[in-house]
Amino acid sequence: MKRADIPLWRRWIITPDEAAVLTGLSSQTIREFCMKGKIPCFKKGDHIKIPVKKAEEAFAKLAEDREGFTERHRADDIKEIKTQRRRKVQ
């Protein structure tokens, strides 16, 4: 059976792009979460791999932590991420 034949939700390990499809987040956000340690991941060569079960638990925890946040908090988080990206470019 080829990897493409296995549905995403049945895989044990996925890429950030596949995690983005499952969660509705952007793949860049998934990569940032990996680098910050918010979701578990490991590198295989130059590629980031995400264990599905552990990531599901981490996303559930993130959702619980964010439950009391308002849109203003979310806007502040986005602003902070954009600032960090600008710093990396400069």
Beta strands, then each sheet from edge to edge (+ up, - down):
strand 1: 13-14
strand 2: 42-44
strand 3: 47-51
sheet 1: 1+ 3- 2+
end
